[in-house]
Amino acid sequence: MYTNKQKGISLLGVIFLGLLLILVLSYFNVSIRAVVESPAGQDNIEYVGGTTKSLWVTYLKEPLTYFWEEIWIKLFWDSFKYNLERIRDGLPTDIDEAALDLQIQAEAGQ
């Protein structure tokens, strides 16, 4: 029997919690628009935006750009695209070609 031991929250869970949060705020007569448009709300949004931009530029941009271009695109995406084109053209994929070279131990013993 399969048991899912994965912990965390799904996308539907996030959407559900967001809707629940909006309903709770509405119950307490809190206007999201008034909070966001207030000077304190605008100041907080600018602060978080500036901090996020600084974090991206200072720490995350270079390693994530390297990962995206040098690892994800070159190793995964290009081979994925190449094999999809081979499937489209009716040619064997890399896995099909590699499988031709394999000898299963059970067959070799017979």
C-alpha positions as CSV (number, residue, x, y, z in Angstrom):
1,M,0.0,0.0,0.0
2,Y,1.3,3.4,-0.9
3,T,1.3,6.1,1.8
4,N,2.1,9.6,1.0
5,K,4.5,10.9,3.6
6,Q,5.1,14.2,1.8
7,K,4.6,17.2,4.0
8,G,3.7,20.7,2.8
9,I,0.9,22.6,1.1
10,S,-0.4,22.3,-2.4
11,L,-1.3,25.1,-4.8
12,L,-5.0,24.4,-4.0
13,G,-4.2,24.7,-0.3
14,V,-2.6,28.1,-0.9
15,I,-5.6,29.3,-2.9
16,F,-8.0,28.0,-0.2
17,L,-6.0,29.7,2.6
18,G,-6.0,33.0,0.6
19,L,-9.8,32.9,0.2
20,L,-10.2,32.0,3.8
21,L,-8.0,35.0,4.8
22,I,-10.1,37.3,2.7
23,L,-13.3,36.0,4.3
24,V,-11.8,36.5,7.8
25,L,-10.7,40.0,7.0
26,S,-14.1,40.8,5.5
27,Y,-15.8,39.4,8.7
28,F,-13.8,41.9,10.8
29,N,-14.6,44.8,8.3
30,V,-11.0,45.2,7.2
31,S,-10.8,46.8,3.7
32,I,-7.8,45.4,1.9
33,R,-8.0,48.3,-0.6
34,A,-7.9,50.9,2.3
35,V,-4.9,49.1,3.9
36,V,-3.0,48.9,0.6
37,E,-3.7,52.5,-0.4
38,S,-2.8,53.9,3.0
39,P,0.6,55.7,3.3
40,A,1.8,53.0,5.7
41,G,0.7,50.3,3.3
42,Q,2.4,52.0,0.4
43,D,5.6,52.5,2.5
44,N,5.6,48.8,3.4
45,I,5.1,47.7,-0.2
46,E,8.0,49.9,-1.4
47,Y,10.2,48.5,1.4
48,V,9.4,44.9,0.6
49,G,9.9,45.6,-3.1
50,G,13.2,47.3,-2.6
51,T,14.5,44.6,-0.3
52,T,13.4,41.9,-2.7
53,K,15.1,43.6,-5.6
54,S,18.3,44.1,-3.6
55,L,18.3,40.4,-2.5
56,W,17.8,39.4,-6.2
57,V,20.6,41.6,-7.5
58,T,23.1,41.0,-4.7
59,Y,22.7,37.3,-3.9
60,L,20.4,35.4,-6.3
61,K,20.7,36.7,-9.8
62,E,24.2,35.3,-10.6
63,P,23.8,31.7,-9.3
64,L,20.3,31.3,-10.5
65,T,21.1,32.7,-14.0
66,Y,24.1,30.2,-14.1
67,F,21.8,27.3,-13.0
68,W,19.2,28.3,-15.6
69,E,21.4,28.8,-18.6
70,E,24.3,26.3,-17.9
71,I,22.5,23.4,-16.2
72,W,18.7,23.6,-16.9
73,I,18.8,24.7,-20.6
74,K,22.0,22.9,-21.7
75,L,21.5,19.6,-19.8
76,F,17.8,19.2,-19.6
77,W,15.8,21.4,-21.9
78,D,18.0,20.9,-25.0
79,S,17.9,17.1,-24.7
80,F,14.2,17.2,-24.0
81,K,13.6,19.3,-27.1
82,Y,15.9,17.1,-29.2
83,N,14.0,14.0,-28.2
84,L,10.6,15.5,-28.8
85,E,11.7,16.5,-32.3
86,R,12.8,12.9,-32.8
87,I,9.5,11.6,-31.6
88,R,7.7,14.0,-34.0
89,D,9.9,12.8,-36.9
90,G,9.3,9.1,-36.0
91,L,12.9,8.5,-35.0
92,P,14.1,6.6,-31.9
93,T,14.9,8.7,-28.9
94,D,18.1,8.6,-26.9
95,I,16.5,6.1,-24.5
96,D,15.4,3.9,-27.3
97,E,18.9,3.9,-28.8
98,A,20.6,3.3,-25.4
99,A,18.2,0.4,-24.8
100,L,19.4,-1.4,-28.0
101,D,22.9,-1.5,-26.4
102,L,21.7,-3.0,-23.1
103,Q,21.6,-6.7,-22.5
104,I,19.3,-7.9,-19.7
105,Q,21.0,-10.4,-17.5
106,A,18.0,-12.8,-17.6
107,E,18.1,-12.9,-21.4
108,A,21.9,-13.4,-21.5
109,G,21.6,-16.5,-19.3
110,Q,19.0,-18.2,-21.5
